[in-house]
Amino acid sequence: MLEDIIQLDKKYYMNTFGNRLPVCFEKGEGLKLFDDKGNIYYDFLGGIAVNSLGHGHKDFIAALKNQLDRVIHTSSLYYIENQARLAQKLAENSCAEKIFFANSGAEANEGAFKLAKIYHYKKGTGKYEIISLDKSFHGRTLAAVAATGQEKYQKPYYPLTPGFKQVKPNDFEAVLEAVTDTTAAIMIELIQGESGVYPMDREYVQKLRKLCDEKDIVLIFDEVQTGMGRTGRLFAHQLYDVEPDIFTSAKALGGGIPIGAVCAGKKLSEVFEPGDHGTTFGGNPFATAAGLAVFDIYEKEQLVGNADKMGKYFFDKLNSLRNISDKITDVRGFGLLIGIQIKDEIAKKVSDSLFENRFLVSLCGGNTIRIAPPLIIKENDIDLFVNSLEKILEEF
């Protein structure tokens, strides 16, 4: 069966992912995924930080089925109760005052770019440039690629969308040198996930906030991966005690159903006016029902607190392993977004071996194993992973 699927994929699907890992999953339960032969895999990647509730969560599935029985889509021509209620949830649990829903993280970031630029357009400042960081990742659309500080994603699409430039992360002097009279916004990930799970320094982020206040620059945090409890706080900026003007959310917000959000603080909450932006599918009844269910389950099961607690337990276990194995060179991140840096020469082999032992992770930056499991994870799940990793490292 798997071979048939692979052949269909090769014949009909555009090959943008190369040779994928040779597995096709048919069902899931908690942290477990089952392939077409019934083999069990342990999901320590969570669909790349998406499946925060794990797989097959009964309450989540029930909420989705209930909404399917009612209405799936109506369009933004009409009021949508779920949309309004999910916007309320996001605003009441963050620094945002108003929300706009999109279909993905990249689309949410596009909305953030537009909101920042139209803010300056309506003020008549003439500002249009957006500064982002080297090694960042903001999505696959053309503007998001222009903001992404990785040449491998940009090079095929030159000339890029103008007005974007990148500077070295965690280097405030580099930001000062890059800022001009036309700088409209600064956009950062508080933890750079795709390049290897690199957190920003607290002082650096706080200096960015002060700079943006002084020069009327819009500060944007891309919280597509770091948001929705991933770091042990609902949003990562709550770890830094810094409020952005805009932050974006997606991934775990829908628990596996596609949704994105542009979340604006007071300064920009009234900037978009009728006709300035729009969407067909964004924030439809079904997607926002998923988001409401995620919030409801988070509250009932205290999953943000669990992410904090289990993240600390995970870090303790990994650092203990690091103390006895020189093959781990660093452990980075917050909560349940963790990067395990492995010696360069064996990193790919360790990642492959984890898959062979049926643990799902991703290799980022060439040498870092990224961990982003469902927030329902327990200590025994972590023990299982760390014990297996220890045995794998002993082989190399």
N, C-alpha and C positions, 0 to 999 in steps of 0.2 A: 504493500500500500504506500509506504513512504517513497519508494522508488518511482511509483506512478505519479505522485504529487510533485516530486522533483522534476520529472520529465515535463509535466504540464507547465510548471513554473518556468522552466527553461524555454519552452516553446511560446508561451503567451504573455509572460510577465516581463516588463522592462527590467533588465538586470542592473539595478542600482545598489544592490547589497552584496554582490559577489557570490561566492559559494557560502551559503549559510550553514550554520551548524546542522548536522544531519539528524533532525528530530522534528516531529510534528505532534503537537499536543492536542488531545481530544477532550480532556476535562481536567478540572482542578478542584482542590479542596484544601483550604487554609494555605499553608506554605507549599503544599504538594501539587505537582502537575503530573499528569499521566499521559504517556505517549500512546501511539496506536497499537503497541504491543503490550500495554499495561505496565510498562516500567515506570517507577516513581522517580521524579526529579524534585529537588528542593530549590525553591525559587528564592534566591538571595539577591535578585535584581529587581523583582517586583514590576516586570514589564518596563524597565528603566524608570523606576520611581513613580509608577502609575498605580499599581494595584495595592494601595495602602491598606485595604481591607482584606487582603489575601484573595483567594479564589473561592467562588461559590458561597459567599457569605449569605446566609438565609434571609436576613432582614433586608439586605441590599437587593437581592433578587426579587423579594416580595414587593419592594417599593417600585422596582422597574416594571414588574408584571402588572401592578396596579395602575401605573401610568399608561402602559400599553393598552389596557382595557378602556381608558378614558379618551385621551387624545395625544397624538405624537407631535404634530406640527401644525401651526396655524399661520405663522409669519409675523413680522414685527409691525404689521398694520394694525394689530389689535393688542390689547393689554393681555399680559400673560402672568397669571398669579404666581407660578413657580419662579419665574424670572424675578419678579419683584421681591419675593421672599428670600431667594438666594442672595440677591444684592444686599438685602437687609442683613443677612447672616454675615456676609463678608465685611460689610461696613461696621457692624457692631463688634466685630472681633478683630479689628485692625485699625490702622490710622486712616483708612480710606473713608471718604464721605459719599462718593458715588462710583458706580460700577458700570462697565460696558462689557457684554459677553461676546466672545468670539468662538471659534471652533478648534483652536489649537494654541500652543505656546507661541509659535512663529507669528500667527495672526494677531495674538495679543500684543506681541512686541511691535508689530507693524502699527497697531492702534496707538501704542505708547509713543512711537516716533511721530505719528500724525498729530497727536494731542499736544506734544511738546512744541512742534513746529507751528501749529495753528495758534497756540498761545502767544508766541512771539509775533506772528503775522497780525493778529488782532491788536496787539499792543504797538505795532509799527516799529519794532526794534531793529528789524533787518537781520536778526539772528537766525541761522539755519543749520549750522554744523553740529554734529553729534560725536562726542568722544566716547570710545569704548576701550576695552583692554586687549592687549596681546593675549593669546591663548584662550580667549573667550569663545563661547558658542551661544548664538541667539536664534538659530533656526535656519531653514533652508530657502525661504523666499529671497528675492533679490536684495531687498533692503536689509533683511536679517543677515544675509551673507556678507553684505558690505559692513555690517556692524561686527561680524564675527572675526576675531583676530587670529585666524589660521589660514595661511596661504593655500593649503590644500583644498579648502572649501571655496576659496575666492577665485583662484587662477583661471578656471575654465570659463568664468563669466565676466572677464574684463571686456570693456571698461565697466567698473562697478558703479552702482548708484552713487552719485556724487554727494559730498557733504559729510562723509564718515571718515574718521581717522582713529587709529589705535595707539595706545601708549603702554608702557611697561606696567604690569599690575603691582600694587603695593608700593608704588613709587610716587609720592605726592609731588615731588619736584618735577617729575615728567608731566604730570597733569598741569602744573603751573605754566610750564613751557609751551604746552599745547593749546591752552586757553587763549582765545582772541576775542575781539569785539563782536565776532559773529558766532561765538559758541552758544548754541541754544540749549544743549542738554549733555549730561554725562550719564552713561548707562553702564552698570556693572552687575556681575553676578557676585553675591556675597561669598559663595563658594563656587569656584570654577569646576564643574563636574566633568565635562567632556575631556578636559586636558589632564585630569589626574587627581581631582578632588583637592583643590588648593584654596583654603579659606583666605579672605582678606583680613588684614590686621585691623583691630578695633580702632586704634588711633587714626589710621589712614581713612577709614570710613567716616569717622567723626570730622576729620579735616575737610573731606569732600562736602559734607553737609554745610559746614561753615562757609566754604568757598562759594558754593552755589547760592547761599543766602546773600552773600555780599555782592555777587555779580549778576543776580537774577538769572541763574542757570537752573534748568529743570533737572532734578536728580531722580534718576530712574533705577530701580532695582529689578532685575530679571529674577523673579522667584518661581519660575516655571518648575524647576527641579527642587529648589530648597524650601518651597512653601508647603502648606497643608500638613504641618506636623513633622516633616522629614527630619528636622534638626533638633527635635525636642521642644520646639516652640511652634506655635501655629505658623508663623512666618519668621524667617531667619533674621530679618532686621530687628526683631524683638530681642535677639541676643546681643545686638550691638547698641541698643538704646538710641537708635537713629531712625527717624521717620522720613521716608522718601516723599517726593511730590507725586510720583507714580510708582506703583509696582505691578508686575504682571504675575498671573497665576495660570496654571493649566494642569497637565499630568494628573496628580492625585485628586484634584478637585472633582473630577467626575468618576473616580474609582474604576476607570476603564472605559467609560463612555466619553467620547471626544467633547471637550469644552475648554475654553480659555477665558480669561478675564483681564480687563484693563481696570485697575483700581486707582482712583485719583483722590488725593488729599484735597483739603479745602482750597488751596491755591488754584487748582485746575479743575475743580469739580463742576464748574458752570461754563467751562470754555466751549465744549462741543455744543452746538446749537442744531436745530433741525436742518438736515441736508449736509452737515459737515462730515458725517460718517454713517455707516450702515452695515447691515448684514441680512442675509436670507435665513440661514440656519442658526446663527449664533443665539444662544440663550433660549432655544425653543423649549416647549413644555417637557419633552423627554429628557434632554440633557440637563436641564435645571432640576428636574426631579431627582436625577442621579446625584447632583451636587447637594441637594437638601438631605438626601439619604446619607451621604457621606458625613455631613455635619452631625446629623442625628446619631449615627453610630459612634462617631468620635466622642460625642458627649456621654452617651450611655456606657461605653466601654473604656472611657478615659485613655484614648489611644495616643494623644499627644504626650501625656505624662508617661505612658508606657514606652514611647519612643525615646524619651529622655532617660528613663531608668534602664531600658535594655541597651541603649547606646553606650551608657557608662559601663555596663557589664561587658559589652562587646569590646570596648576599648581596653578595659582591664585585661581581658583574656588575650587579646591580640598583642598587647604590650608585654605581657608575661611570656608569650611565645617569642616575641622579638628578642627578649632578654637571653633566650637560650638558642636562638637561631640567627646567625649573621646573614641569612638569606633574605630576611625582612629588613629593609633599610629605613623605613619610615611608616608611620600610621597617622593619617590625617583625617580631619573632618569634624562634624558635630552630629550628635544624635545617631540616627540610622542612615546617614550619608557618610560612608567611610571609604577611604582610599588606603589600600595596603600596597606600599611600594616594595617591589621585589627586585633583587639584583638583575640588572639588564639582561645578562646572558641566559637567564633561566625563566624570566617573567612569562614569556609566551608558553613555554612548556608547562609551567605551573598552572596557568589559566586553562590550557587544554586538558591537563590532568584533572582539574576540578570538574570540568564537563564530563570527562570519562567516568568520574566517580559520581556523576549526576547531581552536581551543584551548579546552579545557574548564576553566573557573574558576568561582568564585562571587563575587558582589558582596555584601559585608557592611557593615553600618553606614552604608549609603548612599554611601560613597566609597572603600571599601577592597576591592581585589581579593585574595581569599584563594587562596593556593596550598597544596595538600597532595597532591603527586604520589606515586605509588608509590615505595617506597624503593629500587627497582632502577634509578632514574634515573641517567643518565650525563651527562658534561659536554656532549656534543654535543646532547643533548635540551634542556639549559638554554640553550645558545647559540641554538638554534632559537627558543625562546620569547622570549628577551630581544631578539634581533634583530627579531623580528616585532613585539614591543611597541614598540620604538624607532620602527619605521616607522609604526605606528598612531598613536603620540603626535604624530608630525610632521604628521598630517592635521588635528589639532585646534588 
